[in-house]
Amino acid sequence: MIQARSFLLVATTSVMFLSSSTDASEPAAPSLRTYRNVLTPIEEPAPLMADHPEYVQPIDDVRRYESPILVDDEQADLSVRAWRYSYNARGIIEIPNRIDGAKTAVVMVHPWGIDDGQGWDTPQPAGVAFGCTPEKNARFLQHAAEIVNPMIERLRERVGLVVYSLPGDADPIRTGLYRSLNRTPSDQEREEAGRQLEEKLSSFDYTGGELPEEIAVSSERPVVDYFRQFPGLDASPRYNNDGFWSLPIPVMKPINVASDDVVFYDLQGYDRLKVFLRSHGIQHVLLCGYATDMCVCTTAAGYRNLRQDFNVFLVGDATQATFPSNRTAAYATNQALSHAALDVLITQVSWVREIEPAAGPE
């Protein structure tokens, strides 16, 4: 006999009450409801994240549960099934959700436009950036074209915002090219900024230093000396040339950036992003981008920040992890998502589905 394990949790449901003294960037005190944490075993479940094994090695554990719906918006028009992992529950827990697209933002972390024909290229012969080799960058660009861009295009008219995060701070070229937190450029400004971007990127010398031919090592600690002088990743001017990291990094070419899409810059800080999202009524975030194990986790728009204030759904197969020593990110992304599932809900592109909102009273 299959028996469900039941626990009671007090969950919060945000209810907004605005008055003359209320800051619109801060939600009102939430009301409470009781969430029945009933864990029903799933018999012979299929592996998770199995739609694109070329990008994510499918996730398979011995024990899986289904839990009741967690997010159930009144005007829900998106179904987002998701899962998380609990050591205490001894397995994976799948949770259905129904969310209001108007209260949802798609946030793509670090779609760096490198080696994609826009002019920002990996320095040769030994420079590193993004995926850290031109071949790995090509893999990320292919993933963006095949998986991420189609998802964004499909959801753009359903969600409240599409946001991209990029390194550095806002600069005149990129704020002229993309909508930012505080301004939307005109078509004429975008055209001029595009010309300036091309000129700026094409004028840089993408030539760095050669690998060391000789390394001085001591007789006592040769391994220490070897790695100190020849580390596995050195993105300094030695290999990337001075000024490389000051160039304006564009959104990668496979992503079709719409005029209403927003670009946020890491150095603007998470608090500004949080206020911006809240001011647009955002409660839910569909998170994607690069890299699952690093920037998607720890940068300003990463889930460690966003999960404190928003219902975050990490779209696992719309991310890729860093993959040193491998030709594919499939296994690295599997592990990064498996660890992320301890702290956030994981979904996949095919689990984010359009539904018709419930009809209101006549």
C-alpha positions, 0 to 999 in steps of 0.5 A: 500500500502506498501511504502519503507522508503528511506535514503541516507548514505555515506558508505565506501568501502575499496580499498587497495593501497600498496606502498613502504611506506605503512604499510600492517597492516593499510588499505589505505584510503577508497573510498566512495560510496552512500548506499541507505538506503531503508527500505522496510517493511516485511509482516508477517515475521517469528521469527528470531533465530528460528533454535535452540530454545533450545539454543536461544529463538526466536526473534520476534518484531512487525516491520521488514524491509529489506534493500539493500545489504550492503557488496558486495565483487567482489569475494563473495563466502559466503552469510551472511544475517544479522539483526540489531535493530534501535529504530529510525526506530522503528524496526528490519532491515534485510540486505543481504551481499555477502562476500569473504571468503578469507577475512573473519575470524571465531573468537570464543571467550573463548572456555574454556576447563573445565569439558571436560576431559582435566583435568581443572575442576571446583573446589569442593565443591563451586568453579566457572569458565566459566558457573560457575557450572559443569552443566552449563559448560556441557550445553556450551560444548553440544552447542559447539559440536552441533552448533559451531564445525559443523559450523567451520568445514563447513567454515574452507576451505572457510575462511581465518582464524579460530581464538580462544581467550583464557584468560591470556597470551601466555605460553610455553605449549599452544604455543607449542600446538596451532598455535599462532600469531607469531609461528606454532609448529611442530607435535613433539612440539604439542605432547610434549605440550599435555603431559605437559598440561595433567601433569600440569592440573592433578597435581592441587588440585581442592579442595576449601573452603566450603560455610560459615556456619555462617555470622556476620551481623550488626543490621543496615545493615544485607543485606549489610553485608550478600552479602559482605561476601557471594556474588553471584559469588566468583572466588577467591582462597577461593573457587577455590584454589590458583593457579587455574587461573594460569593454562593453559586453553585449547580450549574446547574438542568439538572443533576440532582445526586444525593445521592452526587454531590460538589461541590468548590470551587476554593479548596480546591486541586487537592491536596485534590481529588487526594487525594480522588479517589485515596482512592476508587480513581480512576484515570480522569477523564471531564472535561466542563463550562464553558468549554473554553478557560478553566476546563476547562483552568486551574482547580483541577479543570481538565485541566492539573492532572488530567492530571498524576495521572490518565488524562484523557479530555476529553469534547469535545461535553460542553463549550462554549467562550466565544464572544464576537462569535458566536451559537454556541460551535461554532467556538470549541469546535472550536478549544479542543478542537483545542488541548487535543488537544496535551496530553490525549485527546479523546473524545465522548459517543457514544464512551463506551460501556458494555460487559460486563466480561470474564468471570473464571476459573471 
